Amino acid sequence: MGARLLDFWFRPVPAIRLEAFQRLFSVTFFLYMVERARHGREWLTEAGFHITSETKGYWHVDPFPLLPGWLLPIFLIVLFGSTVCLIVGWRSRWFVWVVLACAVYIQNADIHSAYTLNKLYIVTYAVLAVAPRAQTFSRGHPAGPLVSAWPLRTLQATLVIQYTMAGWCKVLHGDWVGSGSGDVLWTHVQGVYCTDVAAWLLRVLEKEHWAPMMYSALAFELCAPLLFCIKTEGEASKMPTR
């Protein structure tokens, strides 16, 4: 059992999997930061409201120094430029560290504005930054360059844990189960989660349509370990070996 687990976690896999994930993940970071950059002065400079060392909660670290106004455009150019380099795959081993540093700064300069999503970018880019280099173990290998599977396995495990714990928190500490109303999702999308799509759905869907979506989302999160951990037929035989 232990040998099989180690083989699953560390066996070589095609490097294209990790590279493709890094590029697509960086696209999401780019889009996320485009939205945030629209109000960059409010959450990265003194122009907005910020917590201080005296007003921060006991669970927060001291916030990083804010940027002077003239430095904000330079910071954004570095951030977006480095992210584009990751998207196109140019000097990724270098620029992943730059993007990681930018994400860490954003998180600690304005903790409340950064929100949970930025923490996920920090964790993921940290894994990508220390991931081993791809190697070619044999010429003409159909899978191309190979890389240890542990970065992918770590990210996959993180995804499963996030979904599963989110579901259990809804069950144990939320109103998703037992309230009888089934309107938690309906009320949520009318607040800070009211995107353009959510606003359109609120207009076109009757209230009773939201309960099935709510319980479907909860079922998906609770069943994440089963849904994400089922091995596809023949997967083991297709795994590359040294």
FIKOLZA-1660 file (N, C-alpha, C; in steps of 0.1 Angstrom, whole numbers, plus 5000, padded with zeros to 4 digits):
% residues 242
   i   px   py   pz ch aa at
   1 5008 4988 5000  A  M  N
   1 5000 5000 5000  A  M CA
   1 5009 5013 5000  A  M  C
   2 5019 5013 5009  A  G  N
   2 5028 5024 5009  A  G CA
   2 5035 5026 4997  A  G  C
   3 5040 5015 4990  A  A  N
   3 5047 5016 4978  A  A CA
   3 5038 5022 4967  A  A  C
   4 5026 5017 4967  A  R  N
   4 5016 5022 4956  A  R CA
   4 5013 5037 4958  A  R  C
   5 5012 5041 4971  A  L  N
   5 5009 5055 4973  A  L CA
   5 5021 5064 4969  A  L  C
   6 5033 5060 4972  A  L  N
   6 5045 5067 4968  A  L CA
   6 5046 5068 4953  A  L  C
   7 5043 5057 4946  A  D  N
   7 5044 5056 4932  A  D CA
   7 5034 5066 4926  A  D  C
   8 5022 5066 4932  A  F  N
   8 5011 5075 4927  A  F CA
   8 5015 5089 4929  A  F  C
   9 5022 5092 4940  A  W  N
   9 5025 5106 4943  A  W CA
   9 5037 5112 4936  A  W  C
  10 5047 5103 4933  A  F  N
  10 5059 5108 4928  A  F CA
  10 5063 5102 4914  A  F  C
  11 5055 5093 4908  A  R  N
  11 5058 5088 4895  A  R CA
  11 5059 5099 4885  A  R  C
  12 5068 5097 4875  A  P  N
  12 5069 5107 4864  A  P CA
  12 5056 5108 4856  A  P  C
  13 5052 5120 4853  A  V  N
  13 5040 5122 4844  A  V CA
  13 5044 5132 4833  A  V  C
  14 5037 5132 4822  A  P  N
  14 5040 5142 4812  A  P CA
  14 5040 5156 4817  A  P  C
  15 5051 5163 4814  A  A  N
  15 5053 5177 4819  A  A CA
  15 5043 5187 4814  A  A  C
  16 5037 5183 4802  A  I  N
  16 5027 5192 4796  A  I CA
  16 5015 5194 4805  A  I  C
  17 5012 5185 4813  A  R  N
  17 5001 5186 4823  A  R CA
  17 5003 5198 4832  A  R  C
  18 5014 5198 4838  A  L  N
  18 5017 5209 4847  A  L CA
  18 5019 5222 4840  A  L  C
  19 5025 5222 4829  A  E  N
  19 5027 5234 4821  A  E CA
  19 5014 5240 4816  A  E  C
  20 5005 5231 4812  A  A  N
  20 4991 5236 4807  A  A CA
  20 4984 5242 4819  A  A  C
  21 4984 5235 4830  A  F  N
  21 4978 5241 4842  A  F CA
  21 4983 5254 4846  A  F  C
  22 4996 5256 4846  A  Q  N
  22 5002 5269 4849  A  Q CA
  22 4998 5280 4840  A  Q  C
  23 4997 5277 4827  A  R  N
  23 4993 5287 4817  A  R CA
  23 4979 5291 4819  A  R  C
  24 4970 5281 4821  A  L  N
  24 4956 5284 4822  A  L CA
  24 4953 5291 4836  A  L  C
  25 4960 5286 4846  A  F  N
  25 4958 5292 4859  A  F CA
  25 4962 5307 4859  A  F  C
  26 4973 5310 4852  A  S  N
  26 4978 5324 4851  A  S CA
  26 4968 5332 4843  A  S  C
  27 4961 5327 4834  A  V  N
  27 4950 5334 4827  A  V CA
  27 4940 5339 4837  A  V  C
  28 4936 5330 4846  A  T  N
  28 4926 5334 4856  A  T CA
  28 4932 5345 4866  A  T  C
  29 4944 5344 4869  A  F  N
  29 4951 5354 4878  A  F CA
  29 4951 5367 4870  A  F  C
  30 4954 5367 4858  A  F  N
  30 4955 5379 4850  A  F CA
  30 4941 5386 4850  A  F  C
  31 4930 5378 4847  A  L  N
  31 4917 5384 4847  A  L CA
  31 4913 5389 4861  A  L  C
  32 4916 5381 4871  A  Y  N
  32 4913 5386 4885  A  Y CA
  32 4920 5399 4888  A  Y  C
  33 4932 5401 4884  A  M  N
  33 4940 5413 4887  A  M CA
  33 4935 5424 4878  A  M  C
  34 4930 5422 4866  A  V  N
  34 4925 5432 4858  A  V CA
  34 4913 5439 4865  A  V  C
  35 4905 5431 4871  A  E  N
  35 4893 5436 4878  A  E CA
  35 4898 5444 4890  A  E  C
  36 4908 5439 4898  A  R  N
  36 4913 5446 4909  A  R CA
  36 4920 5458 4906  A  R  C
  37 4927 5458 4895  A  A  N
  37 4935 5470 4891  A  A CA
  37 4927 5482 4888  A  A  C
  38 4914 5480 4885  A  R  N
  38 4905 5491 4882  A  R CA
  38 4905 5501 4894  A  R  C
  39 4906 5495 4906  A  H  N
  39 4906 5503 4918  A  H CA
  39 4919 5501 4926  A  H  C
  40 4930 5500 4919  A  G  N
  40 4943 5498 4925  A  G CA
  40 4947 5508 4936  A  G  C
  41 4944 5521 4933  A  R  N
  41 4948 5531 4943  A  R CA
  41 4941 5529 4956  A  R  C
  42 4929 5524 4956  A  E  N
  42 4921 5523 4968  A  E CA
  42 4927 5512 4977  A  E  C
  43 4932 5501 4971  A  W  N
  43 4937 5490 4980  A  W CA
  43 4952 5488 4980  A  W  C
  44 4959 5496 4973  A  L  N
  44 4974 5495 4973  A  L CA
  44 4981 5508 4977  A  L  C
  45 4974 5519 4978  A  T  N
  45 4980 5531 4982  A  T CA
  45 4972 5538 4993  A  T  C
  46 4977 5549 4998  A  E  N
  46 4971 5556 5009  A  E CA
  46 4957 5562 5006  A  E  C
  47 4954 5561 4993  A  A  N
  47 4941 5568 4989  A  A CA
  47 4929 5561 4995  A  A  C
  48 4930 5548 4998  A  G  N
  48 4918 5541 5004  A  G CA
  48 4919 5539 5019  A  G  C
  49 4909 5532 5024  A  F  N
  49 4909 5529 5038  A  F CA
  49 4916 5516 5040  A  F  C
  50 4925 5515 5050  A  H  N
  50 4933 5503 5053  A  H CA
  50 4934 5501 5068  A  H  C
  51 4935 5488 5072  A  I  N
  51 4938 5485 5086  A  I CA
  51 4952 5488 5088  A  I  C
  52 4955 5490 5101  A  T  N
  52 4969 5493 5105  A  T CA
  52 4974 5483 5115  A  T  C
  53 4986 5484 5119  A  S  N
  53 4991 5475 5129  A  S CA
  53 4983 5476 5142  A  S  C
  54 4978 5488 5145  A  E  N
  54 4970 5490 5157  A  E CA
  54 4956 5485 5156  A  E  C
  55 4950 5485 5144  A  T  N
  55 4936 5482 5142  A  T CA
  55 4934 5468 5137  A  T  C
  56 4945 5461 5133  A  K  N
  56 4943 5447 5128  A  K CA
  56 4939 5438 5138  A  K  C
  57 4933 5427 5134  A  G  N
  57 4929 5416 5143  A  G CA
  57 4941 5408 5148  A  G  C
  58 4939 5401 5159  A  Y  N
  58 4951 5394 5165  A  Y CA
  58 4955 5382 5156  A  Y  C
  59 4946 5378 5146  A  W  N
  59 4950 5367 5137  A  W CA
  59 4957 5372 5124  A  W  C
  60 4958 5385 5123  A  H  N
  60 4965 5391 5111  A  H CA
  60 4979 5395 5114  A  H  C
  61 4987 5393 5104  A  V  N
  61 5001 5398 5105  A  V CA
  61 5001 5413 5103  A  V  C
  62 5012 5420 5107  A  D  N
  62 5012 5434 5104  A  D CA
  62 5012 5436 5089  A  D  C
  63 5003 5446 5084  A  P  N
  63 5002 5448 5070  A  P CA
  63 5015 5453 5064  A  P  C
  64 5018 5450 5051  A  F  N
  64 5029 5455 5044  A  F CA
  64 5028 5470 5041  A  F  C
  65 5039 5477 5040  A  P  N
  65 5038 5491 5036  A  P CA
  65 5031 5493 5023  A  P  C
  66 5022 5503 5022  A  L  N
  66 5015 5506 5010  A  L CA
  66 5024 5513 5000  A  L  C
  67 5020 5512 4987  A  L  N
  67 5028 5518 4976  A  L CA
  67 5025 5533 4975  A  L  C
  68 5035 5541 4973  A  P  N
  68 5033 5555 4969  A  P CA
  68 5026 5555 4955  A  P  C
  69 5018 5566 4953  A  G  N
  69 5010 5566 4940  A  G CA
  69 5018 5564 4928  A  G  C
  70 5030 5570 4927  A  W  N
  70 5038 5569 4915  A  W CA
  70 5043 5555 4912  A  W  C
  71 5044 5547 4923  A  L  N
  71 5049 5533 4921  A  L CA
  71 5039 5523 4917  A  L  C
  72 5026 5527 4919  A  L  N
  72 5015 5517 4915  A  L CA
  72 5016 5513 4901  A  L  C
  73 5017 5522 4891  A  P  N
  73 5017 5518 4877  A  P CA
  73 5029 5508 4874  A  P  C
  74 5040 5511 4880  A  I  N
  74 5052 5502 4878  A  I CA
  74 5049 5488 4884  A  I  C
  75 5043 5488 4896  A  F  N
  75 5040 5475 4902  A  F CA
  75 5030 5467 4893  A  F  C
  76 5020 5474 4887  A  L  N
  76 5011 5467 4879  A  L CA
  76 5017 5462 4866  A  L  C
  77 5026 5470 4861  A  I  N
  77 5033 5466 4848  A  I CA
  77 5041 5453 4851  A  I  C
  78 5048 5453 4862  A  V  N
  78 5056 5441 4866  A  V CA
  78 5047 5429 4868  A  V  C
  79 5036 5431 4875  A  L  N
  79 5027 5420 4878  A  L CA
  79 5021 5415 4865  A  L  C
  80 5015 5423 4857  A  F  N
  80 5009 5419 4844  A  F CA
  80 5019 5413 4834  A  F  C
  81 5030 5420 4834  A  G  N
  81 5041 5415 4824  A  G CA
  81 5046 5401 4828  A  G  C
  82 5048 5399 4841  A  S  N
  82 5052 5386 4845  A  S CA
  82 5042 5375 4843  A  S  C
  83 5029 5379 4846  A  T  N
  83 5018 5369 4844  A  T CA
  83 5017 5366 4829  A  T  C
  84 5019 5375 4820  A  V  N
  84 5018 5372 4806  A  V CA
  84 5030 5363 4802  A  V  C
  85 5041 5364 4808  A  C  N
  85 5053 5355 4805  A  C CA
  85 5049 5341 4809  A  C  C
  86 5042 5340 4820  A  L  N
  86 5038 5326 4825  A  L CA
  86 5027 5321 4815  A  L  C
  87 5019 5329 4810  A  I  N
  87 5008 5324 4801  A  I CA
  87 5014 5319 4788  A  I  C
  88 5024 5326 4783  A  V  N
  88 5030 5322 4770  A  V CA
  88 5042 5312 4772  A  V  C
  89 5046 5310 4785  A  G  N
  89 5056 5300 4788  A  G CA
  89 5070 5305 4785  A  G  C
  90 5072 5318 4787  A  W  N
  90 5086 5324 4785  A  W CA
  90 5092 5326 4799  A  W  C
  91 5104 5320 4801  A  R  N
  91 5111 5321 4813  A  R CA
  91 5102 5319 4826  A  R  C
  92 5094 5308 4825  A  S  N
  92 5085 5306 4835  A  S CA
  92 5091 5303 4849  A  S  C
  93 5103 5297 4849  A  R  N
  93 5110 5294 4861  A  R CA
  93 5114 5306 4869  A  R  C
  94 5116 5317 4862  A  W  N
  94 5119 5330 4869  A  W CA
  94 5107 5338 4872  A  W  C
  95 5098 5339 4863  A  F  N
  95 5086 5348 4865  A  F CA
  95 5076 5343 4874  A  F  C
  96 5076 5330 4877  A  V  N
  96 5066 5324 4886  A  V CA
  96 5069 5329 4900  A  V  C
  97 5082 5332 4903  A  W  N
  97 5086 5338 4916  A  W CA
  97 5082 5352 4917  A  W  C
  98 5083 5359 4906  A  V  N
  98 5078 5373 4906  A  V CA
  98 5063 5374 4909  A  V  C
  99 5056 5366 4902  A  V  N
  99 5041 5366 4904  A  V CA
  99 5038 5362 4918  A  V  C
 100 5045 5352 4923  A  L  N
 100 5042 5348 4937  A  L CA
 100 5045 5359 4947  A  L  C
 101 5056 5366 4945  A  A  N
 101 5059 5378 4953  A  A CA
 101 5048 5389 4953  A  A  C
 102 5044 5391 4940  A  C  N
 102 5033 5401 4939  A  C CA
 102 5020 5397 4946  A  C  C
 103 5017 5384 4945  A  A  N
 103 5005 5379 4952  A  A CA
 103 5006 5380 4967  A  A  C
 104 5018 5377 4972  A  V  N
 104 5020 5378 4986  A  V CA
 104 5019 5392 4991  A  V  C
 105 5025 5401 4983  A  Y  N
 105 5024 5415 4987  A  Y CA
 105 5009 5420 4987  A  Y  C
 106 5002 5416 4976  A  I  N
 106 4988 5420 4976  A  I CA
 106 4980 5415 4988  A  I  C
 107 4982 5403 4991  A  Q  N
 107 4975 5397 5003  A  Q CA
 107 4978 5404 5016  A  Q  C
 108 4990 5409 5018  A  N  N
 108 4994 5415 5031  A  N CA
 108 4993 5430 5031  A  N  C
 109 4992 5436 5019  A  A  N
 109 4990 5451 5019  A  A CA
 109 4976 5455 5023  A  A  C
 110 4966 5447 5018  A  D  N
 110 4952 5450 5021  A  D CA
 110 4945 5436 5023  A  D  C
 111 4945 5431 5035  A  I  N
 111 4941 5417 5037  A  I CA
 111 4926 5416 5034  A  I  C
 112 4918 5426 5037  A  H  N
 112 4903 5425 5034  A  H CA
 112 4900 5425 5019  A  H  C
 113 4907 5434 5012  A  S  N
 113 4904 5435 4998  A  S CA
 113 4909 5423 4990  A  S  C
 114 4920 5417 4995  A  A  N
 114 4926 5405 4988  A  A CA
 114 4917 5393 4988  A  A  C
 115 4909 5391 4999  A  Y  N
 115 4899 5381 5000  A  Y CA
 115 4906 5367 4999  A  Y  C
 116 4897 5356 5000  A  T  N
 116 4903 5343 5001  A  T CA
 116 4909 5339 4987  A  T  C
 117 4903 5343 4976  A  L  N
 117 4908 5339 4963  A  L CA
 117 4923 5341 4962  A  L  C
 118 4928 5352 4967  A  N  N
 118 4942 5355 4965  A  N CA
 118 4951 5345 4973  A  N  C
 119 4946 5340 4984  A  K  N
 119 4953 5330 4991  A  K CA
 119 4955 5318 4983  A  K  C
 120 4945 5314 4975  A  L  N
 120 4946 5302 4967  A  L CA
 120 4957 5305 4956  A  L  C
 121 4958 5317 4951  A  Y  N
 121 4969 5320 4941  A  Y CA
 121 4982 5319 4948  A  Y  C
 122 4984 5323 4960  A  I  N
 122 4997 5322 4967  A  I CA
 122 5001 5308 4969  A  I  C
 123 4992 5299 4974  A  V  N
 123 4995 5285 4976  A  V CA
 123 4998 5278 4963  A  V  C
 124 4991 5281 4952  A  T  N
 124 4993 5274 4940  A  T CA
 124 5006 5279 4933  A  T  C
 125 5009 5292 4933  A  Y  N
 125 5021 5296 4927  A  Y CA
 125 5033 5292 4936  A  Y  C
 126 5031 5290 4949  A  A  N
 126 5043 5285 4957  A  A CA
 126 5046 5271 4953  A  A  C
 127 5036 5263 4950  A  V  N
 127 5038 5249 4945  A  V CA
 127 5045 5249 4932  A  V  C
 128 5040 5258 4923  A  L  N
 128 5046 5258 4909  A  L CA
 128 5060 5263 4910  A  L  C
 129 5063 5272 4919  A  A  N
 129 5076 5278 4920  A  A CA
 129 5087 5268 4924  A  A  C
 130 5083 5258 4933  A  V  N
 130 5093 5248 4937  A  V CA
 130 5091 5235 4930  A  V  C
 131 5083 5234 4920  A  A  N
 131 5081 5222 4912  A  A CA
 131 5094 5219 4905  A  A  C
 132 5097 5206 4904  A  P  N
 132 5110 5202 4897  A  P CA
 132 5109 5205 4882  A  P  C
 133 5121 5206 4876  A  R  N
 133 5122 5208 4862  A  R CA
 133 5118 5196 4855  A  R  C
 134 5113 5198 4843  A  A  N
 134 5109 5186 4834  A  A CA
 134 5122 5180 4829  A  A  C
 135 5122 5167 4828  A  Q  N
 135 5133 5159 4823  A  Q CA
 135 5129 5150 4812  A  Q  C
 136 5138 5148 4802  A  T  N
 136 5136 5138 4792  A  T CA
 136 5144 5125 4796  A  T  C
 137 5137 5114 4799  A  F  N
 137 5143 5102 4803  A  F CA
 137 5147 5093 4792  A  F  C
 138 5141 5095 4780  A  S  N
 138 5144 5087 4769  A  S CA
 138 5140 5094 4756  A  S  C
 139 5149 5094 4746  A  R  N
 139 5146 5101 4734  A  R CA
 139 5134 5094 4727  A  R  C
 140 5125 5103 4722  A  G  N
 140 5114 5098 4714  A  G CA
 140 5103 5092 4723  A  G  C
 141 5103 5095 4736  A  H  N
 141 5092 5091 4745  A  H CA
 141 5079 5097 4740  A  H  C
 142 5069 5090 4738  A  P  N
 142 5056 5095 4733  A  P CA
 142 5050 5106 4742  A  P  C
 143 5053 5105 4755  A  A  N
 143 5048 5115 4765  A  A CA
 143 5056 5128 4765  A  A  C
 144 5068 5128 4758  A  G  N
 144 5076 5140 4759  A  G CA
 144 5083 5141 4772  A  G  C
 145 5088 5153 4776  A  P  N
 145 5095 5155 4789  A  P CA
 145 5086 5151 4800  A  P  C
 146 5092 5146 4811  A  L  N
 146 5084 5141 4822  A  L CA
 146 5088 5149 4835  A  L  C
 147 5079 5149 4844  A  V  N
 147 5081 5156 4857  A  V CA
 147 5075 5148 4868  A  V  C
 148 5080 5149 4880  A  S  N
 148 5075 5142 4891  A  S CA
 148 5060 5147 4893  A  S  C
 149 5052 5137 4897  A  A  N
 149 5037 5140 4898  A  A CA
 149 5034 5148 4910  A  A  C
 150 5043 5150 4920  A  W  N
 150 5039 5155 4933  A  W CA
 150 5033 5169 4932  A  W  C
 151 5038 5178 4923  A  P  N
 151 5031 5191 4923  A  P CA
 151 5016 5190 4918  A  P  C
 152 5014 5182 4908  A  L  N
 152 5000 5179 4904  A  L CA
 152 4992 5173 4915  A  L  C
 153 4997 5163 4921  A  R  N
 153 4990 5156 4932  A  R CA
 153 4987 5166 4943  A  R  C
 154 4996 5174 4947  A  T  N
 154 4994 5184 4957  A  T CA
 154 4982 5193 4954  A  T  C
 155 4982 5198 4941  A  L  N
 155 4972 5207 4937  A  L CA
 155 4958 5200 4936  A  L  C
 156 4959 5187 4931  A  Q  N
 156 4946 5180 4931  A  Q CA
 156 4941 5177 4945  A  Q  C
 157 4949 5174 4954  A  A  N
 157 4945 5172 4968  A  A CA
 157 4939 5184 4974  A  A  C
 158 4945 5196 4971  A  T  N
 158 4941 5208 4976  A  T CA
 158 4926 5211 4971  A  T  C
 159 4924 5208 4958  A  L  N
 159 4911 5210 4952  A  L CA
 159 4900 5202 4959  A  L  C
 160 4903 5189 4961  A  V  N
 160 4894 5180 4968  A  V CA
 160 4891 5185 4982  A  V  C
 161 4902 5189 4989  A  I  N
 161 4900 5193 5003  A  I CA
 161 4891 5206 5004  A  I  C
 162 4894 5215 4994  A  Q  N
 162 4886 5228 4994  A  Q CA
 162 4871 5225 4992  A  Q  C
 163 4868 5217 4982  A  Y  N
 163 4854 5214 4980  A  Y CA
 163 4847 5206 4992  A  Y  C
 164 4854 5196 4997  A  T  N
 164 4849 5188 5007  A  T CA
 164 4846 5196 5020  A  T  C
 165 4856 5204 5024  A  M  N
 165 4855 5212 5036  A  M CA
 165 4845 5223 5035  A  M  C
 166 4843 5228 5023  A  A  N
 166 4833 5238 5021  A  A CA
 166 4819 5232 5022  A  A  C
 167 4817 5220 5017  A  G  N
 167 4805 5213 5019  A  G CA
 167 4802 5210 5034  A  G  C
 168 4812 5205 5041  A  W  N
 168 4809 5201 5055  A  W CA
 168 4807 5214 5063  A  W  C
 169 4813 5225 5060  A  C  N
 169 4811 5237 5068  A  C CA
 169 4796 5242 5065  A  C  C
 170 4791 5240 5053  A  K  N
 170 4777 5243 5050  A  K CA
 170 4768 5235 5059  A  K  C
 171 4771 5222 5060  A  V  N
 171 4763 5213 5067  A  V CA
 171 4763 5215 5082  A  V  C
 172 4775 5217 5088  A  L  N
 172 4777 5218 5102  A  L CA
 172 4775 5232 5108  A  L  C
 173 4778 5242 5100  A  H  N
 173 4778 5256 5105  A  H CA
 173 4769 5266 5098  A  H  C
 174 4763 5261 5087  A  G  N
 174 4755 5270 5079  A  G CA
 174 4740 5267 5079  A  G  C
 175 4732 5274 5071  A  D  N
 175 4718 5272 5070  A  D CA
 175 4714 5264 5058  A  D  C
 176 4723 5257 5052  A  W  N
 176 4721 5250 5039  A  W CA
 176 4712 5237 5042  A  W  C
 177 4713 5232 5054  A  V  N
 177 4706 5219 5058  A  V CA
 177 4698 5222 5070  A  V  C
 178 4686 5218 5070  A  G  N
 178 4678 5219 5083  A  G CA
 178 4670 5232 5084  A  G  C
 179 4673 5242 5076  A  S  N
 179 4665 5254 5077  A  S CA
 179 4651 5253 5071  A  S  C
 180 4650 5244 5061  A  G  N
 180 4637 5241 5055  A  G CA
 180 4633 5251 5044  A  G  C
 181 4640 5262 5043  A  S  N
 181 4636 5272 5033  A  S CA
 181 4642 5270 5019  A  S  C
 182 4655 5265 5019  A  G  N
 182 4662 5263 5007  A  G CA
 182 4665 5275 4999  A  G  C
 183 4665 5287 5006  A  D  N
 183 4667 5299 4999  A  D CA
 183 4681 5306 5002  A  D  C
 184 4691 5298 5007  A  V  N
 184 4704 5303 5011  A  V CA
 184 4711 5309 4998  A  V  C
 185 4711 5301 4988  A  L  N
 185 4718 5305 4975  A  L CA
 185 4711 5317 4969  A  L  C
 186 4698 5317 4970  A  W  N
 186 4690 5328 4964  A  W CA
 186 4693 5341 4971  A  W  C
 187 4695 5340 4985  A  T  N
 187 4698 5353 4992  A  T CA
 187 4712 5357 4990  A  T  C
 188 4721 5347 4989  A  H  N
 188 4735 5350 4988  A  H CA
 188 4738 5358 4975  A  H  C
 189 4732 5354 4964  A  V  N
 189 4735 5361 4951  A  V CA
 189 4729 5375 4950  A  V  C
 190 4722 5379 4960  A  Q  N
 190 4717 5392 4961  A  Q CA
 190 4726 5402 4968  A  Q  C
 191 4737 5397 4974  A  G  N
 191 4746 5405 4982  A  G CA
 191 4759 5407 4974  A  G  C
 192 4770 5405 4981  A  V  N
 192 4783 5407 4975  A  V CA
 192 4786 5398 4964  A  V  C
 193 4779 5387 4963  A  Y  N
 193 4781 5377 4952  A  Y CA
 193 4772 5380 4940  A  Y  C
 194 4766 5391 4939  A  C  N
 194 4757 5395 4928  A  C CA
 194 4765 5399 4916  A  C  C
 195 4769 5390 4908  A  T  N
 195 4776 5393 4895  A  T CA
 195 4766 5396 4885  A  T  C
 196 4770 5400 4873  A  D  N
 196 4761 5403 4862  A  D CA
 196 4752 5390 4859  A  D  C
 197 4759 5379 4859  A  V  N
 197 4752 5366 4856  A  V CA
 197 4742 5363 4866  A  V  C
 198 4746 5365 4879  A  A  N
 198 4737 5362 4890  A  A CA
 198 4725 5372 4890  A  A  C
 199 4727 5384 4886  A  A  N
 199 4716 5394 4885  A  A CA
 199 4706 5390 4874  A  A  C
 200 4712 5385 4863  A  W  N
 200 4703 5380 4852  A  W CA
 200 4695 5368 4856  A  W  C
 201 4701 5359 4863  A  L  N
 201 4694 5347 4868  A  L CA
 201 4683 5351 4878  A  L  C
 202 4685 5361 4886  A  L  N
 202 4675 5365 4896  A  L CA
 202 4663 5371 4888  A  L  C
 203 4665 5376 4877  A  R  N
 203 4654 5382 4869  A  R CA
 203 4646 5372 4862  A  R  C
 204 4653 5361 4857  A  V  N
 204 4646 5352 4848  A  V CA
 204 4642 5339 4855  A  V  C
 205 4647 5336 4867  A  L  N
 205 4643 5324 4874  A  L CA
 205 4634 5327 4885  A  L  C
 206 4624 5318 4887  A  E  N
 206 4615 5319 4899  A  E CA
 206 4623 5315 4911  A  E  C
 207 4618 5319 4923  A  K  N
 207 4625 5316 4935  A  K CA
 207 4626 5301 4938  A  K  C
 208 4616 5293 4934  A  E  N
 208 4617 5279 4937  A  E CA
 208 4627 5272 4929  A  E  C
 209 4632 5278 4918  A  H  N
 209 4643 5272 4910  A  H CA
 209 4656 5272 4917  A  H  C
 210 4658 5280 4927  A  W  N
 210 4671 5282 4933  A  W CA
 210 4674 5271 4943  A  W  C
 211 4664 5265 4949  A  A  N
 211 4667 5254 4959  A  A CA
 211 4674 5242 4952  A  A  C
 212 4669 5237 4940  A  P  N
 212 4676 5226 4934  A  P CA
 212 4691 5229 4931  A  P  C
 213 4693 5241 4927  A  M  N
 213 4707 5245 4924  A  M CA
 213 4715 5245 4937  A  M  C
 214 4709 5250 4947  A  M  N
 214 4716 5251 4960  A  M CA
 214 4720 5237 4965  A  M  C
 215 4710 5227 4965  A  Y  N
 215 4713 5214 4970  A  Y CA
 215 4722 5206 4960  A  Y  C
 216 4722 5209 4947  A  S  N
 216 4731 5203 4938  A  S CA
 216 4745 5207 4941  A  S  C
 217 4747 5220 4944  A  A  N
 217 4761 5225 4947  A  A CA
 217 4766 5219 4960  A  A  C
 218 4757 5217 4970  A  L  N
 218 4761 5211 4982  A  L CA
 218 4765 5196 4980  A  L  C
 219 4757 5189 4972  A  A  N
 219 4760 5175 4969  A  A CA
 219 4773 5173 4962  A  A  C
 220 4776 5183 4952  A  F  N
 220 4788 5182 4945  A  F CA
 220 4800 5184 4954  A  F  C
 221 4799 5193 4964  A  E  N
 221 4810 5195 4973  A  E CA
 221 4812 5183 4982  A  E  C
 222 4801 5178 4987  A  L  N
 222 4803 5167 4997  A  L CA
 222 4808 5154 4990  A  L  C
 223 4804 5153 4977  A  C  N
 223 4809 5141 4969  A  C CA
 223 4822 5143 4962  A  C  C
 224 4829 5154 4965  A  A  N
 224 4841 5157 4958  A  A CA
 224 4851 5145 4959  A  A  C
 225 4854 5140 4971  A  P  N
 225 4864 5129 4971  A  P CA
 225 4860 5117 4962  A  P  C
 226 4847 5114 4961  A  L  N
 226 4843 5103 4952  A  L CA
 226 4845 5107 4937  A  L  C
 227 4840 5119 4934  A  L  N
 227 4840 5124 4920  A  L CA
 227 4854 5126 4914  A  L  C
 228 4863 5131 4923  A  F  N
 228 4876 5134 4918  A  F CA
 228 4887 5123 4919  A  F  C
 229 4883 5113 4927  A  C  N
 229 4893 5102 4930  A  C CA
 229 4890 5089 4923  A  C  C
 230 4880 5089 4914  A  I  N
 230 4877 5077 4906  A  I CA
 230 4888 5076 4895  A  I  C
 231 4895 5065 4895  A  K  N
 231 4905 5063 4884  A  K CA
 231 4898 5059 4871  A  K  C
 232 4902 5065 4860  A  T  N
 232 4896 5062 4848  A  T CA
 232 4902 5049 4843  A  T  C
 233 4894 5041 4835  A  E  N
 233 4899 5028 4830  A  E CA
 233 4911 5029 4822  A  E  C
 234 4921 5021 4825  A  G  N
 234 4933 5020 4817  A  G CA
 234 4943 5031 4821  A  G  C
 235 4940 5040 4831  A  E  N
 235 4949 5051 4834  A  E CA
 235 4963 5046 4839  A  E  C
 236 4962 5035 4847  A  A  N
 236 4975 5030 4853  A  A CA
 236 4984 5025 4842  A  A  C
 237 4978 5018 4832  A  S  N
 237 4987 5012 4821  A  S CA
 237 4993 5023 4812  A  S  C
 238 4987 5035 4812  A  K  N
 238 4992 5045 4803  A  K CA
 238 5002 5054 4810  A  K  C
 239 5004 5052 4823  A  M  N
 239 5014 5061 4830  A  M CA
 239 5028 5059 4825  A  M  C
 240 5035 5069 4822  A  P  N
 240 5049 5068 4817  A  P CA
 240 5058 5063 4828  A  P  C
 241 5068 5055 4824  A  T  N
 241 5078 5050 4834  A  T CA
 241 5092 5054 4829  A  T  C
 242 5101 5053 4838  A  R  N
 242 5115 5057 4835  A  R CA
 242 5120 5047 4825  A  R  C
% end
